[in-house]
């Protein structure tokens, strides 16, 4: 064994349907569904088992609407008829029975996305996660989206679109499917998902919506700048980069990209244990010996060694010869961008001014320590005056 680390496992008991299907809730109101014998919680063996009552109500509602007899066949696994890749890890595809029905994702998202109550959508397209996704997915306590993007104010819909988009009501636009083979068709659950490059479309550019807002299918964008793109035809969770390291190995899992804004969150334990602070694994010494990398721009995403004494002291010639590559993170004029923020409190040594202390989050600009070699100088404009005569006389005629 070479190394170990503590990680958060994606486990929650918060995925259920009782918010809508317990007796008296919107999915179990007798007046809305006449003839359905909805069950009260005290009809169950355990009178406090509201969740069990909700499950029975779902089966009876399904029987009434679809002509099935599921209530008499308990226990029932919904995925036995409605294929779900999440429960079929072998990847062999739907069986004969499942091919006769829509997928689990489609019947759940599309059906519920079309429901309304008192003239309003049960799941409002612009609703916050607590009103929409967290009604079923974990959850109001678990906070499935809890990483850097969630902390920045993005929601589930920012990447996935609304319920109808997820449920495949609309065909994907060109480039919208993972490998291009499903463009023009409805999205494939767990496959045609959003990608990092859909928002990280440029070097220091970060969009807040992964698709064109005019596209009801929420087809993910494809970026021409692939600095932050996944492997071709591959999702983030399966992509690898620097030396074959999984993207998740440095950035965290899909819905909990490091760091979590809560300093005490379990999500931060892995990164803090490895490099001494939360956030993306950015300290090269985490895996490489300190000062062992030398002067290079071959790090992840084309980076130089971070917090490396050799680089900090001797990068002048490298920077002079690679100004445009420096501008990728440090800005067109070396003023610093979001990509050049220090990940932890730093103390940098300078030749003339002694040590410089930088607080976590400071954008590193070239002029923090020395003259700015990236500053682009603007040449003074020259004007040619015509129609005012010539020679010395024209000089005064403005």
DRENDO-1510 file (C-alpha; in Angstrom, 1 decimal, always signed):
<recs>
REC; n; res; u; v; w
REC; 1; UNK; +0.0; +0.0; +0.0 .
REC; 2; UNK; +1.5; +3.3; -1.1 .
REC; 3; UNK; -0.9; +5.8; +0.4 .
REC; 4; UNK; -4.4; +6.2; +2.0 .
REC; 5; UNK; -6.9; +9.0; +2.2 .
REC; 6; UNK; -10.2; +9.6; +3.8 .
REC; 7; UNK; -13.1; +10.4; +1.4 .
REC; 8; UNK; -16.8; +11.2; +1.6 .
REC; 9; UNK; -19.0; +8.4; +0.4 .
REC; 10; UNK; -22.2; +9.4; -1.4 .
REC; 11; UNK; -24.7; +7.8; +0.9 .
REC; 12; UNK; -27.9; +9.2; +2.1 .
REC; 13; UNK; -31.2; +8.0; +3.5 .
REC; 14; UNK; -32.9; +11.2; +2.3 .
REC; 15; UNK; -34.2; +10.0; -1.1 .
REC; 16; UNK; -37.9; +9.3; -0.8 .
REC; 17; UNK; -41.3; +10.4; -2.1 .
REC; 18; UNK; -43.2; +11.1; +1.1 .
REC; 19; UNK; -43.2; +14.9; +0.6 .
REC; 20; UNK; -45.8; +14.5; -2.2 .
REC; 21; UNK; -47.2; +11.0; -1.7 .
REC; 22; UNK; -48.0; +10.8; +2.0 .
REC; 23; UNK; -51.8; +11.1; +2.6 .
REC; 24; UNK; -53.1; +14.6; +2.1 .
REC; 25; UNK; -50.1; +15.8; +0.1 .
REC; 26; UNK; -50.4; +16.8; -3.5 .
REC; 27; UNK; -49.8; +13.3; -4.8 .
REC; 28; UNK; -52.3; +11.6; -2.5 .
REC; 29; UNK; -55.4; +13.8; -2.4 .
REC; 30; UNK; -58.6; +11.8; -3.0 .
REC; 31; UNK; -60.3; +14.7; -4.7 .
REC; 32; UNK; -57.6; +14.8; -7.4 .
REC; 33; UNK; -57.6; +11.0; -7.9 .
REC; 34; UNK; -61.2; +9.7; -7.3 .
REC; 35; UNK; -61.4; +6.0; -6.8 .
REC; 36; UNK; -57.9; +5.6; -5.5 .
REC; 37; UNK; -57.8; +4.0; -2.0 .
REC; 38; UNK; -55.0; +6.0; -0.5 .
REC; 39; UNK; -53.6; +4.6; +2.7 .
REC; 40; UNK; -53.3; +6.6; +5.9 .
REC; 41; UNK; -50.1; +6.2; +7.9 .
REC; 42; UNK; -51.9; +4.5; +10.8 .
REC; 43; UNK; -53.1; +1.8; +8.3 .
REC; 44; UNK; -49.5; +0.6; +8.3 .
REC; 45; UNK; -48.1; -1.8; +10.9 .
REC; 46; UNK; -46.0; +1.0; +12.3 .
REC; 47; UNK; -48.4; +3.9; +12.7 .
REC; 48; UNK; -45.4; +6.4; +12.4 .
REC; 49; UNK; -44.2; +5.0; +9.1 .
REC; 50; UNK; -45.3; +7.8; +6.8 .
REC; 51; UNK; -42.7; +6.7; +4.2 .
REC; 52; UNK; -44.1; +3.2; +3.9 .
REC; 53; UNK; -47.6; +4.7; +3.5 .
REC; 54; UNK; -46.3; +6.9; +0.7 .
REC; 55; UNK; -44.8; +3.9; -1.1 .
REC; 56; UNK; -48.1; +2.1; -1.0 .
REC; 57; UNK; -49.9; +5.2; -2.3 .
REC; 58; UNK; -47.6; +5.4; -5.2 .
REC; 59; UNK; -48.3; +1.7; -6.2 .
REC; 60; UNK; -52.1; +2.3; -5.9 .
REC; 61; UNK; -52.0; +5.5; -7.9 .
REC; 62; UNK; -49.9; +3.7; -10.6 .
REC; 63; UNK; -52.4; +0.9; -10.7 .
REC; 64; UNK; -55.3; +3.3; -11.2 .
REC; 65; UNK; -53.6; +5.3; -13.9 .
REC; 66; UNK; -51.7; +2.6; -15.8 .
REC; 67; UNK; -54.0; -0.5; -15.2 .
REC; 68; UNK; -51.3; -2.4; -13.4 .
REC; 69; UNK; -51.6; -4.6; -10.3 .
REC; 70; UNK; -48.4; -3.5; -8.5 .
REC; 71; UNK; -50.1; -3.1; -5.0 .
REC; 72; UNK; -50.7; -6.9; -4.9 .
REC; 73; UNK; -47.1; -7.7; -6.0 .
REC; 74; UNK; -45.2; -6.0; -3.2 .
REC; 75; UNK; -42.3; -5.4; -2.8 .
REC; 76; UNK; -41.9; -3.7; -6.2 .
REC; 77; UNK; -38.7; -2.4; -7.7 .
REC; 78; UNK; -39.6; +0.4; -10.1 .
REC; 79; UNK; -36.4; -0.2; -12.1 .
REC; 80; UNK; -37.7; -3.7; -12.9 .
REC; 81; UNK; -39.8; -2.2; -15.6 .
REC; 82; UNK; -38.2; +1.3; -16.0 .
REC; 83; UNK; -34.5; +0.8; -16.8 .
REC; 84; UNK; -32.0; +2.8; -14.7 .
REC; 85; UNK; -28.3; +2.7; -15.4 .
REC; 86; UNK; -27.7; +3.7; -11.8 .
REC; 87; UNK; -29.0; +0.3; -10.7 .
REC; 88; UNK; -27.4; -1.7; -13.5 .
REC; 89; UNK; -23.7; -1.2; -13.1 .
REC; 90; UNK; -22.7; -4.0; -15.5 .
REC; 91; UNK; -23.8; -1.8; -18.3 .
REC; 92; UNK; -25.4; -4.5; -20.3 .
REC; 93; UNK; -28.5; -2.4; -21.1 .
REC; 94; UNK; -32.2; -2.9; -20.6 .
REC; 95; UNK; -33.7; -6.3; -20.6 .
REC; 96; UNK; -36.8; -7.4; -22.6 .
REC; 97; UNK; -39.3; -6.1; -20.1 .
REC; 98; UNK; -37.5; -2.8; -19.6 .
REC; 99; UNK; -37.3; -2.1; -23.4 .
REC; 100; UNK; -41.1; -2.0; -23.5 .
REC; 101; UNK; -41.2; +1.0; -21.1 .
REC; 102; UNK; -39.6; +4.5; -20.8 .
REC; 103; UNK; -36.5; +4.8; -18.6 .
REC; 104; UNK; -36.8; +5.5; -14.9 .
REC; 105; UNK; -35.4; +9.0; -15.5 .
REC; 106; UNK; -37.9; +9.8; -18.2 .
REC; 107; UNK; -41.0; +8.6; -16.4 .
REC; 108; UNK; -40.0; +10.4; -13.2 .
REC; 109; UNK; -38.7; +13.8; -14.5 .
REC; 110; UNK; -41.0; +14.2; -17.6 .
REC; 111; UNK; -44.2; +13.0; -15.9 .
REC; 112; UNK; -43.6; +15.1; -12.7 .
REC; 113; UNK; -42.4; +18.1; -14.7 .
REC; 114; UNK; -45.7; +18.3; -16.5 .
REC; 115; UNK; -47.8; +18.1; -13.3 .
REC; 116; UNK; -49.6; +21.2; -12.1 .
REC; 117; UNK; -51.6; +22.1; -9.0 .
REC; 118; UNK; -54.1; +25.0; -8.8 .
REC; 119; UNK; -52.7; +26.2; -12.2 .
REC; 120; UNK; -49.1; +26.2; -11.1 .
REC; 121; UNK; -46.3; +23.7; -11.9 .
REC; 122; UNK; -45.7; +21.3; -9.0 .
REC; 123; UNK; -42.0; +21.6; -9.7 .
REC; 124; UNK; -41.5; +25.2; -11.0 .
REC; 125; UNK; -38.9; +25.4; -13.7 .
REC; 126; UNK; -37.1; +28.3; -12.0 .
REC; 127; UNK; -37.6; +26.9; -8.5 .
REC; 128; UNK; -34.7; +26.5; -6.1 .
REC; 129; UNK; -33.5; +23.0; -5.3 .
REC; 130; UNK; -35.5; +22.8; -2.1 .
REC; 131; UNK; -38.7; +23.2; -4.2 .
REC; 132; UNK; -37.6; +20.9; -7.0 .
REC; 133; UNK; -34.7; +18.4; -7.1 .
REC; 134; UNK; -34.3; +18.1; -3.3 .
REC; 135; UNK; -37.9; +16.8; -3.1 .
REC; 136; UNK; -36.5; +13.5; -4.3 .
REC; 137; UNK; -32.8; +13.6; -4.5 .
REC; 138; UNK; -30.7; +14.0; -1.4 .
REC; 139; UNK; -31.6; +16.5; -0.1 .
REC; 140; UNK; -32.5; +19.3; +2.2 .
REC; 141; UNK; -30.1; +18.0; +4.8 .
REC; 142; UNK; -27.6; +16.1; +2.6 .
REC; 143; UNK; -27.2; +19.0; +0.2 .
REC; 144; UNK; -26.2; +17.0; -2.9 .
REC; 145; UNK; -24.9; +20.2; -4.6 .
REC; 146; UNK; -22.6; +21.5; -1.9 .
REC; 147; UNK; -19.2; +22.2; -3.4 .
REC; 148; UNK; -17.6; +25.2; -5.0 .
REC; 149; UNK; -20.3; +25.6; -7.6 .
REC; 150; UNK; -23.1; +25.4; -5.1 .
REC; 151; UNK; -21.3; +27.9; -2.9 .
REC; 152; UNK; -21.1; +30.3; -5.9 .
REC; 153; UNK; -24.9; +30.3; -6.1 .
REC; 154; UNK; -25.4; +27.8; -9.0 .
REC; 155; UNK; -28.2; +25.3; -8.8 .
REC; 156; UNK; -29.0; +21.9; -10.2 .
REC; 157; UNK; -30.8; +23.6; -13.1 .
REC; 158; UNK; -27.6; +25.6; -14.0 .
REC; 159; UNK; -26.1; +22.4; -15.3 .
REC; 160; UNK; -29.0; +20.0; -16.0 .
REC; 161; UNK; -31.9; +22.2; -17.0 .
REC; 162; UNK; -35.4; +21.9; -15.6 .
REC; 163; UNK; -37.5; +18.7; -15.1 .
REC; 164; UNK; -38.7; +18.5; -18.7 .
REC; 165; UNK; -35.2; +18.9; -20.1 .
REC; 166; UNK; -33.9; +16.1; -17.8 .
REC; 167; UNK; -36.9; +13.9; -18.7 .
REC; 168; UNK; -36.1; +14.1; -22.4 .
REC; 169; UNK; -39.2; +16.0; -23.5 .
REC; 170; UNK; -37.1; +17.9; -26.1 .
REC; 171; UNK; -34.4; +16.7; -28.6 .
REC; 172; UNK; -30.8; +17.6; -28.0 .
REC; 173; UNK; -29.2; +20.2; -30.1 .
REC; 174; UNK; -26.1; +19.6; -32.2 .
REC; 175; UNK; -23.2; +18.6; -29.9 .
REC; 176; UNK; -25.6; +18.1; -27.0 .
REC; 177; UNK; -25.0; +14.4; -26.6 .
REC; 178; UNK; -21.9; +13.0; -24.9 .
REC; 179; UNK; -20.4; +11.5; -28.1 .
REC; 180; UNK; -22.4; +13.2; -30.8 .
REC; 181; UNK; -24.3; +9.9; -31.6 .
REC; 182; UNK; -27.5; +11.1; -29.9 .
REC; 183; UNK; -27.7; +14.6; -31.2 .
REC; 184; UNK; -31.3; +15.4; -32.3 .
REC; 185; UNK; -32.7; +12.7; -30.0 .
REC; 186; UNK; -33.8; +12.8; -26.4 .
REC; 187; UNK; -31.0; +12.7; -23.8 .
REC; 188; UNK; -29.8; +9.4; -22.5 .
REC; 189; UNK; -30.0; +9.3; -18.7 .
REC; 190; UNK; -26.7; +9.2; -16.8 .
REC; 191; UNK; -24.9; +9.7; -20.2 .
REC; 192; UNK; -25.8; +12.9; -22.0 .
REC; 193; UNK; -24.9; +15.1; -19.0 .
REC; 194; UNK; -23.4; +18.5; -18.7 .
REC; 195; UNK; -19.6; +19.0; -18.9 .
REC; 196; UNK; -17.0; +21.2; -17.3 .
REC; 197; UNK; -16.3; +22.8; -20.6 .
REC; 198; UNK; -19.9; +23.9; -21.0 .
REC; 199; UNK; -19.2; +26.7; -18.4 .
REC; 200; UNK; -15.4; +26.8; -18.4 .
REC; 201; UNK; -15.3; +27.8; -22.1 .
REC; 202; UNK; -12.2; +30.0; -21.9 .
REC; 203; UNK; -9.1; +30.3; -19.8 .
REC; 204; UNK; -10.4; +32.6; -17.0 .
REC; 205; UNK; -14.0; +32.6; -18.3 .
REC; 206; UNK; -16.7; +31.1; -16.1 .
REC; 207; UNK; -20.3; +31.0; -17.3 .
REC; 208; UNK; -23.2; +30.4; -14.9 .
REC; 209; UNK; -25.3; +28.4; -17.3 .
REC; 210; UNK; -24.1; +25.3; -19.1 .
REC; 211; UNK; -26.4; +25.7; -22.1 .
REC; 212; UNK; -28.2; +28.2; -24.2 .
REC; 213; UNK; -31.1; +29.5; -22.2 .
REC; 214; UNK; -33.2; +29.5; -25.4 .
REC; 215; UNK; -32.7; +25.7; -25.7 .
REC; 216; UNK; -35.5; +23.8; -23.8 .
REC; 217; UNK; -33.4; +20.6; -24.0 .
REC; 218; UNK; -30.6; +22.3; -22.1 .
REC; 219; UNK; -28.0; +20.8; -24.5 .
REC; 220; UNK; -24.5; +21.3; -23.0 .
REC; 221; UNK; -22.2; +23.6; -24.8 .
REC; 222; UNK; -19.0; +22.4; -26.4 .
REC; 223; UNK; -16.0; +24.7; -26.0 .
REC; 224; UNK; -13.4; +25.3; -28.6 .
REC; 225; UNK; -10.9; +26.1; -25.8 .
REC; 226; UNK; -10.3; +22.7; -24.2 .
REC; 227; UNK; -8.1; +23.7; -21.4 .
REC; 228; UNK; -10.7; +22.6; -18.9 .
REC; 229; UNK; -12.5; +20.1; -21.1 .
REC; 230; UNK; -13.0; +16.4; -20.1 .
REC; 231; UNK; -11.5; +13.6; -22.2 .
REC; 232; UNK; -13.2; +13.3; -25.6 .
REC; 233; UNK; -16.7; +11.6; -25.4 .
REC; 234; UNK; -16.2; +11.1; -21.6 .
REC; 235; UNK; -17.9; +12.4; -18.5 .
REC; 236; UNK; -16.0; +14.3; -15.8 .
REC; 237; UNK; -16.3; +11.4; -13.4 .
REC; 238; UNK; -14.5; +9.1; -15.8 .
REC; 239; UNK; -11.9; +11.6; -17.2 .
REC; 240; UNK; -8.2; +11.6; -16.4 .
REC; 241; UNK; -5.6; +14.2; -16.9 .
REC; 242; UNK; -2.1; +15.0; -15.4 .
REC; 243; UNK; -0.2; +11.7; -15.5 .
REC; 244; UNK; -3.3; +9.6; -15.7 .
REC; 245; UNK; -4.7; +11.0; -12.4 .
REC; 246; UNK; -8.5; +11.1; -12.3 .
REC; 247; UNK; -10.0; +14.6; -12.5 .
REC; 248; UNK; -11.9; +13.8; -9.4 .
REC; 249; UNK; -8.6; +13.1; -7.7 .
REC; 250; UNK; -7.6; +16.8; -7.7 .
REC; 251; UNK; -11.0; +18.5; -7.9 .
REC; 252; UNK; -13.4; +16.3; -5.9 .
REC; 253; UNK; -16.6; +14.5; -6.9 .
REC; 254; UNK; -19.0; +15.9; -9.4 .
REC; 255; UNK; -21.5; +17.5; -7.0 .
REC; 256; UNK; -19.0; +18.4; -4.3 .
REC; 257; UNK; -16.2; +20.1; -6.2 .
REC; 258; UNK; -13.6; +21.3; -3.7 .
REC; 259; UNK; -13.8; +23.4; -1.6 .
REC; 260; UNK; -17.0; +23.3; +0.4 .
REC; 261; UNK; -17.6; +26.7; +1.8 .
REC; 262; UNK; -18.2; +25.3; +5.2 .
REC; 263; UNK; -14.7; +24.9; +6.7 .
REC; 264; UNK; -16.0; +22.1; +8.9 .
REC; 265; UNK; -17.6; +20.1; +6.1 .
REC; 266; UNK; -16.5; +16.5; +5.6 .
REC; 267; UNK; -15.9; +17.3; +1.9 .
REC; 268; UNK; -12.9; +19.3; +2.9 .
REC; 269; UNK; -11.2; +16.5; +4.9 .
REC; 270; UNK; -9.6; +14.8; +1.9 .
REC; 271; UNK; -7.9; +17.8; +0.4 .
REC; 272; UNK; -6.9; +19.2; +3.8 .
REC; 273; UNK; -5.4; +15.9; +4.8 .
REC; 274; UNK; -3.4; +15.7; +1.6 .
REC; 275; UNK; -2.1; +19.2; +1.2 .
REC; 276; UNK; -2.8; +21.1; +4.5 .
REC; 277; UNK; -5.8; +23.2; +3.2 .
REC; 278; UNK; -9.1; +22.7; +1.5 .
REC; 279; UNK; -9.7; +23.3; -2.2 .
REC; 280; UNK; -8.3; +21.8; -5.4 .
REC; 281; UNK; -5.2; +19.7; -4.9 .
REC; 282; UNK; -2.8; +22.4; -6.2 .
REC; 283; UNK; +0.3; +21.9; -4.1 .
REC; 284; UNK; +2.7; +20.0; -6.3 .
REC; 285; UNK; +4.6; +18.7; -3.2 .
REC; 286; UNK; +1.5; +16.6; -2.4 .
REC; 287; UNK; +2.7; +14.0; -5.0 .
REC; 288; UNK; +6.1; +15.3; -6.1 .
REC; 289; UNK; +9.2; +16.0; -4.0 .
REC; 290; UNK; +9.5; +19.7; -3.2 .
REC; 291; UNK; +11.8; +21.5; -5.7 .
REC; 292; UNK; +12.0; +18.3; -7.8 .
REC; 293; UNK; +10.0; +19.6; -10.8 .
REC; 294; UNK; +12.3; +22.4; -11.9 .
REC; 295; UNK; +11.2; +25.1; -14.3 .
REC; 296; UNK; +8.3; +23.7; -16.3 .
REC; 297; UNK; +4.9; +24.5; -17.7 .
REC; 298; UNK; +3.8; +20.9; -18.0 .
REC; 299; UNK; +1.6; +20.7; -14.9 .
REC; 300; UNK; -2.2; +20.2; -15.0 .
REC; 301; UNK; -3.9; +22.5; -17.5 .
REC; 302; UNK; -0.4; +23.9; -18.5 .
REC; 303; UNK; +0.5; +25.2; -15.0 .
REC; 304; UNK; +3.9; +25.9; -13.5 .
REC; 305; UNK; +4.9; +24.3; -10.2 .
REC; 306; UNK; +2.9; +25.9; -7.4 .
REC; 307; UNK; +4.5; +27.1; -4.2 .
REC; 308; UNK; +7.8; +25.7; -5.3 .
REC; 309; UNK; +10.9; +27.6; -4.1 .
REC; 310; UNK; +12.8; +26.9; -7.3 .
REC; 311; UNK; +10.0; +28.4; -9.5 .
REC; 312; UNK; +9.4; +31.3; -7.2 .
REC; 313; UNK; +13.0; +32.3; -7.3 .
REC; 314; UNK; +14.1; +31.6; -10.9 .
REC; 315; UNK; +11.1; +31.8; -13.2 .
REC; 316; UNK; +12.1; +35.1; -14.8 .
REC; 317; UNK; +13.7; +33.7; -18.0 .
REC; 318; UNK; +10.8; +31.2; -18.4 .
REC; 319; UNK; +8.3; +34.0; -18.1 .
REC; 320; UNK; +10.1; +36.2; -20.6 .
REC; 321; UNK; +10.0; +33.4; -23.2 .
REC; 322; UNK; +6.4; +32.3; -22.5 .
REC; 323; UNK; +4.5; +35.6; -22.0 .
REC; 324; UNK; +1.3; +34.4; -23.7 .
REC; 325; UNK; +1.2; +31.2; -21.6 .
REC; 326; UNK; +1.7; +33.3; -18.4 .
REC; 327; UNK; -1.2; +35.5; -19.5 .
REC; 328; UNK; -3.5; +32.5; -19.5 .
REC; 329; UNK; -3.7; +32.7; -15.7 .
REC; 330; UNK; -2.1; +36.0; -14.8 .
REC; 331; UNK; -4.1; +38.1; -17.2 .
REC; 332; UNK; -3.4; +40.0; -20.4 .
REC; 333; UNK; -1.5; +42.7; -18.6 .
REC; 334; UNK; -0.3; +40.5; -15.7 .
REC; 335; UNK; -3.0; +41.9; -13.4 .
REC; 336; UNK; -4.1; +38.5; -12.1 .
REC; 337; UNK; -7.3; +36.6; -12.7 .
REC; 338; UNK; -9.4; +34.0; -10.8 .
REC; 339; UNK; -7.0; +31.3; -12.0 .
REC; 340; UNK; -4.1; +33.1; -10.3 .
REC; 341; UNK; -5.5; +33.2; -6.8 .
REC; 342; UNK; -3.3; +31.7; -4.1 .
REC; 343; UNK; -5.0; +28.7; -2.6 .
REC; 344; UNK; -3.6; +29.3; +0.9 .
REC; 345; UNK; -1.7; +32.0; +2.8 .
REC; 346; UNK; +1.7; +32.4; +1.2 .
REC; 347; UNK; +5.0; +34.1; +2.0 .
REC; 348; UNK; +7.0; +34.8; -1.2 .
REC; 349; UNK; +10.6; +35.9; -1.1 .
REC; 350; UNK; +11.7; +38.7; -3.4 .
REC; 351; UNK; +15.1; +39.9; -4.4 .
REC; 352; UNK; +14.7; +43.6; -3.5 .
REC; 353; UNK; +11.7; +43.9; -1.1 .
REC; 354; UNK; +12.1; +41.0; +1.2 .
REC; 355; UNK; +9.2; +38.6; +2.0 .
REC; 356; UNK; +5.7; +39.4; +0.7 .
REC; 357; UNK; +2.8; +37.9; +2.5 .
REC; 358; UNK; -0.3; +37.0; +0.5 .
REC; 359; UNK; -3.7; +36.1; +2.1 .
REC; 360; UNK; -5.6; +33.1; +0.7 .
REC; 361; UNK; -7.6; +34.2; -2.4 .
REC; 362; UNK; -5.2; +37.0; -3.4 .
REC; 363; UNK; -4.9; +37.3; -7.2 .
REC; 364; UNK; -1.2; +37.1; -8.0 .
REC; 365; UNK; -0.2; +39.9; -10.4 .
REC; 366; UNK; +3.3; +40.3; -11.8 .
REC; 367; UNK; +3.9; +43.6; -10.1 .
REC; 368; UNK; +3.4; +42.2; -6.6 .
REC; 369; UNK; +7.1; +41.3; -6.5 .
REC; 370; UNK; +8.8; +43.0; -9.5 .
REC; 371; UNK; +8.3; +45.0; -12.7 .
REC; 372; UNK; +5.5; +43.7; -14.8 .
REC; 373; UNK; +6.8; +42.1; -18.0 .
REC; 374; UNK; +3.3; +41.3; -19.3 .
REC; 375; UNK; +2.1; +44.9; -19.3 .
REC; 376; UNK; +1.2; +45.8; -22.8 .
REC; 377; UNK; +2.2; +49.4; -23.6 .
REC; 378; UNK; -0.2; +51.5; -25.6 .
REC; 379; UNK; +1.6; +53.6; -28.3 .
REC; 380; UNK; +0.4; +57.2; -28.6 .
REC; 381; UNK; -2.0; +57.8; -31.4 .
REC; 382; UNK; -0.8; +59.9; -34.4 .
REC; 383; UNK; -3.2; +62.1; -36.3 .
REC; 384; UNK; -3.0; +63.5; -39.8 .
REC; 385; UNK; -4.7; +66.8; -40.4 .
REC; 386; UNK; -6.1; +67.5; -43.8 .
REC; 387; UNK; -7.9; +70.5; -45.3 .
REC; 388; UNK; -6.3; +73.1; -43.1 .
REC; 389; UNK; -3.5; +74.3; -45.3 .
REC; 390; UNK; +0.0; +73.1; -45.0 .
REC; 391; UNK; +3.3; +73.7; -43.2 .
REC; 392; UNK; +3.6; +75.7; -39.9 .
REC; 393; UNK; +0.3; +77.5; -40.4 .
REC; 394; UNK; -1.7; +74.2; -40.2 .
REC; 395; UNK; -0.2; +73.3; -36.8 .
REC; 396; UNK; -2.3; +76.0; -35.2 .
REC; 397; UNK; -5.5; +75.2; -37.0 .
REC; 398; UNK; -7.3; +72.6; -35.0 .
</recs>
